[in-house]
Amino acid sequence: MNGSNSSPPPAGDAPGRRVSGTPRVVVTRHLLPSIEARMKELFDAQLNPDDRALSREALQAAMNDCDVLVPTVTDTIDAELIANAGERLKLIASFGAGTDHIDLAAAAKRGIMVTNTPGVFTDDTADLTMSMIIGVPRRIREGTALVRRNQWTGWAPSALLGRQLGGKILGIVGMGRIGQAVAHRARAFGLEIHYHNRKPLPRAVESMFGATYVEKLDDLLAGSDIVTLHCPASPETRGLIDAQRISAMKPGSALVNTARGDLVDYEALVTALHEGHLSGAGLDVFPEEPAIDPRLLKHPNVIALPHIGSATIEGREASGEKVIANIRFWADGHRPPDQVLDALV
């Protein structure tokens, strides 16, 4: 389930478009000051200093009056918006690796190129994932809450007992860049790595991680102590971890999701947690962000974070630099380094 789609296209595909004059660029969210300053130097850039997600009407207006749109995952660029966009819009330079918020087929039909910023958030997301892989079995949230409520009465030999990581099976669903980065980190903690992917990794890569390929997802879920999701959002993966698969997970196991909220049936997850079938969960993404089911927040061993997997200064700066590079390549008539291939199909 490796969702990488941004390798350089083969020779003969449409290159960038040389723009006469300075391209007008609309940025839908507030980016790092250094990135915004550079954009203002290079382009006729319209920024969003309030950092509020644009309404659909405002997004359509922006698409009617720019050469380049720079959206983020908070912007759904669907077929209707693309069909009604102004003729001058020829590049959607998305800030972030994911492209499931953009209708790539509609963009291709209109001759609009799409770029993204792959790779820059791999380590950041893997680091956050590991914090949950460690934190849920060790009941970190419960311990923190106890101290903050001033209810800790001191060390006790049977208090807040968690589970060791060493020797446990970590099931990784989706072994792309982030999945492999998680495997690299998890092996250092003594976890046994099993993974499910569209196809097995090369033997040399499996050997490097000490990873075992599991062909059937249900078998991976049934045998793992901790399951972590790292597959892209698509019609095929939406609801991938449904009620039936959650019930098939190993009793007492935990689920970690730092990928996409709609990969999981959250109603089934809530039920499994409150019935004790699952011991806990680590969640950084939710199906209707920023809304979070209050039942998840009440569970003592659910770590719920506000979608901060990529939230590092270094990562956000690198992503902004990639956006700028993609726009500059395109405006100079060259193929951007991060053109999304799916937009060509």
Buried (B, 14 or more C-beta within 10 A) or exposed (E): BBBEBBEEBEEEEEBBBEBEEEBBBBBBBBBBEEBBEBBEEBBBBBBBEEEEBBEEEBBBBBBBBBBBBBBBBBBBBBEEBBEEBBEBBBBBBBBBBBBBBBBBEBBBEBEBBBBBBBBBBBBBBBBBBBBBBBBBBBBBBBBEEBEEEEEBEEEEEEEEEBBEBEEBBBBBBBBBBBBBBBBBBBBEBEBBBBBBBEEBBEEEEBEBBEBBBBEEBEBBBBBBBBBBBBBBBBEEBBBBBBBEBBBBBBEEBBBBBBBBBBBBBBBBBBBBBEEEBBBBBBBBBBBEEEEBBEBBEEBEBBBBBEBEBBBBEEBBBBBBBBBBBBBBBBBEEEBBEBBBBBBBE
